[in-house]
Every structure is written in C-alpha cells, then in structure tokens.
C-alpha cells in the first residue's frame, strides 16, 4: 500500500468509532425511510390505522437530523479529528516520522470527506423516493429548509463545509473544546445567513402562483417548484466555495506554523 492510502486507512482506523456511528446513522435513516414508505403508509389507508402525524412527523425528523448533522461534523472535526492531536502533540510526532504536515492534513480531510460523500450518495436518492411517494400524507413541501437540502447534494455540501471549518478552527484555536464550540457557532451563522438569502439565488417568477407550493419572495414574485434545482445548485456552489476557502486557509496556516525556525548561523549565511 502506498503512503497516502496507508494514511487514509490510519485515519479511518483511529476514528473508527465515529465511522461506525455515521454508518449506523445513515443505515438507520435509510432503513426507517423504507419502513415508513412501504409499511407505515399502508396502515394510514385503514380507517382504524395510524394517525397521519405518525407518518409525516418521523419523515420530517429524518431529514432534520440529516440536514443539521453538520453541527456534529463541525464539532467532531475541530475536536477529535484535528484539535486533539494538535493539543496533545501527536501531530508533531507524526511530522517527525516521515509524514509532512500537508500530507497529514490532506489525509485528515480526505478520509472523512469520502465517508460523508458516500453517506450522501446512499441517503439522498432514498430520501427523494420516500419524500415523494405519499405526498398526500405529508405536511411539508420543497421549500422547508431540511427538505430543500436533503433532496440533493446540498446536504453533503454542508457536511463538507463543516469538516473544513472545524479543521480550520482547530488550527487557529489549538484547543479542543473552544475549537469545537467556535466551529459549531460559525456553521450556524453561515447556515442562517445562506438560508436567509436563498430566495435571491435565482430570478423569481412574477404574477400569481398556481398549483404546487411555491417559495414566496414578495407580494408580486415567487419561486415555483421548477426553480428548485437552480436554487439548490447555486446554494450548493456557495457552500462548496466556502469549503474550498476554509480548506485553503487551513493548509496555508498549517504551512506557516510548521516552517522550521532558522538559526542565527543560517540567517547570516543566507
């Protein structure tokens, strides 16, 4: 096994508890969505069956937990993934044993990023199928924040952004608990800001809306359901842009802090 894949495997092994929790969470969400769609929904057609809330409410909780899971990713990446190794000195020990700081950080980011993407690849198609299967039983629509994110790549983009922001925060603060708290706070503020301006990411339609639920902009303009993908993809690009900026800043900061100090003799001979 070459050096970098070996480092990825090491990261996954060191954080196997988090990997197991994530895998169980995604598998549980997918299995529960299938159960709700294929079993629970049928009981609602029986006059003596379940209440409608026993279908729509659990479906909503699944998308909510998956969407706001980026809070947990931010805290974990700031504390357990990076902050703890910086605080304990484990990272510097690794850098003295043939692993450059840049390669160390690349492995730290790549391994969980691949796991987050894999989870999204499994979850999003199942959620789209389950969400649209019995619309008459649901009390939400495509404009709800969790539904808007969970039906496409945006839910993964927020997870990747939280990973990058948590890593950068850990490198700045270098203390696990303060870094975790700050990373979560930054992601909450970012999420609220991006959500607040969501309606501005695509030109709205004008006039009186008809038919399906719409995202109302003002009294004369709105976003019909056909605007979902343009709005969704623009927001995804914005969040991924922040991810790229935070990742670049993390590498630059790490490089700056790990440049070997020059001795007076080296400076005089330069």
N, C-alpha and C positions, 0 to 999 in steps of 0.2 A: 504494500500500500504506500503510495507517495505521501509526501509530507503534509500537504494541505488536507486531503481526505482523511488522513490519520488524525489531524487536529479537529476536524469536524466530528469525527467519531468520539474523540475525547470529550468535546463539549457536550455532546448528547449523553455520554456516559455519566459525566459529572452532574448533569441536570436531568437525570432520568426520572426523578420524582415529578418534576414539572412536565416532562414529556408524557408520563403516564396520566397525570391529571388532565392535560389537554386532550389526549387521545380519548380518555373516558368521557370527557365533557362533550366533545364533538360526536362521538358514537352515541352517547345518550340522547343528545338533541336530535340526531338523525332518526334514531330508533323511535323516540317519542313522537316525532312528527309523523312517521309512518303509522304508528299506532293510532294517533288522533285521526288521521285521514282515512285509514282503512277500517278501523273498528269503532272508535267513538262516534264518528259522524253518522254511521248507520243507526246507532241507538237513538239518535235525535229524531229519526223519522217514525219512531214508535211513539204513539200518544202517551204511553206510560214510561217513556225513556228519559234521558238526561235533560237537564236544562241547557239552553243554548250557551250560557256562560261557561259551562263545563267543557265546551269545545273552543270557543273563541279566546277565552282568558288564558288557558295554557298555551295556545298557539302564540299569543302575544308575548307571554313571558319568555318563550324560547328565543324569539327574535330580539327581545330586550336584552337578555343576558348575553347573547352572542354579540350584539352591537356594542354594548358598554363593557365587554370583556377587555377592551383596550386599556381600561383603568388598571386591571390586574397585570397586563403586559408591561405597562409603564413602570409600575411598582417593582415587578419582578426583575426587569432588565436593569433598573437603576440600583437595586439592592443585591439580589442574588447573582445575577449574571456578571456584572462588572464591578459594582461598588464594593462588594465583599472582598474580591481579590485585590483590589487597589488598597483597601483599608488594612488588610492583613499582610500585605507584602507578597502574596502568592504570585501576583502578576510579574513583579520584578524578578522573582526567582525564575519564572519561565523565560523571561527575556535574557537571562544569563546562560541558558541551556540550549541555544541554537534557534530559538523562536523569536523573530523580530517583533517589535511592538505592533507594527502594521499588520503582520500576518496573524498575530494573536487576536487583534481586534476584528480582522476580517472573518476569522473562524467563529468568534463570539457572535457576530451579527448574522453570518450566513446560515449557520445551523438552525437557530430558532426561526429565521425568516422562511426557510424551506418548510419547516413544520407548520408555520402559520398559513403559508400558501396552500399546502396540502390540505389542511383543515377546511379552508375556504372552498377549494375545488370540490370537496365532498359535500359540504354543508349547503352552499348556495343553490345548486340545482335541485336538491331535495326540498329546500325551503320554498323555492319558486313553485315547484309542483304542489306541495302541500297547501301553500297560501292561496293558490288559485283553484284548488279542487272543489271547495264548497263555499263559494263567496257569499251565498245567501245566509250562511250561519255565522259569518264574521262581522265584527263591529268596527273594523278599521278600514283603511284604504291606502293607496300607494303613497299618499302624502305624509303619513305618520313617519316620524324620524327613524324608528327602528326598522320599519318595513322598507322605507326608502333605501336604507343602507344594506339590509340583509338580502335584498333581491339581486344584488350584483357585486362587483369587485370592490365597492366602497368599503364594505365591512372588513375586507382583508387589508385595504389601504390604511385604515385607521389602526389596525394591529401593527403593521409595519412601521407606521409613523410613531406609535407609542414605543416600539422597540428602539428606534433611533433616538428619540427624545430622551428616553430613560438612560440610554448609554451615554449620551452627551452630558446629561445632568450628573451622572455618576463621575464622569471625568472632571467636571467642573467642581463639584462639591467634595468628592472623595470620601464621603461618609455615607453609610448605607441608609439609615433611617431618614435623615434630612433629604438625601437624594431621591428616595422613593416618594416622599411627600411632595417634593417640588415637581417631580416628573408627572405625578398624577394631576397636580394643580395646573401645570402647563397644558396638559392634554385636555382637561376640562374646559379651560379658557379657549383653547384653539377650536375645540369641537363646537362650543356655543357660538363662537364668532362665525365659523364657517356655516353652521346651520342658519344663523340669523340672516345671512346674505344669500341663502340658497336660491331664492326666487330671482336673483339678479344674474344668474349664471347662463341664462338663455333668454332671448327676446320673447316676451309674453304675447299671447293672442289677445285680441280686443273684442268687445261685444259682450253678448250674454251667453254664458256657458250652457251647454245642453248635454244631457246624458250622464256619462260616468263622472265620478268625483273629480274635482279639479283643485289645483293649488291657487287660491285667490291671491292676487297681488294687490289690487285696489278695486274700487267700485267699477272700473271700466276695463280691467285687464286681468288675465288669469293664465295659468298653465294647464292645458288639457293633459290627459293621460299620455298622449303621444309625445309629450315633451319629457317623459320620464328619463329615457336613455340619454338625451343631450345633457339634461341637468345632472344626472348621475355621473356621467363620464367626465364632465367638466369638474365636478367636485372631487372625483377620484384623482384627476390630474393635479388639482391644487394640493390635496393631501399628500400625494406622492412627491410633489415638488418640495413640500416642507420636509418630507422624509429624506430626500436627497440632500437638502441643505444641512439638516441636522447630522446626517452621516458624514458629509464632507467636513463639517466643523469638528466632529469627533476625531477624525483621522488627523486633521491639522493640529488640533490641540494636543493629541497624544504625541505626535511627532515633535512638537515644540517642547513638551515636558520631558521627553526622553532623549534629547540631544545630549551627548556626553559633555560634561564640563571640561573646558580646556585649561591646562596647567599654565602657569606663567611662562615656562620654557617654550611651550607650544606657541603661545601668543607672541613671544619675542622673535621666534623663528619664522612666523608667518609673514 
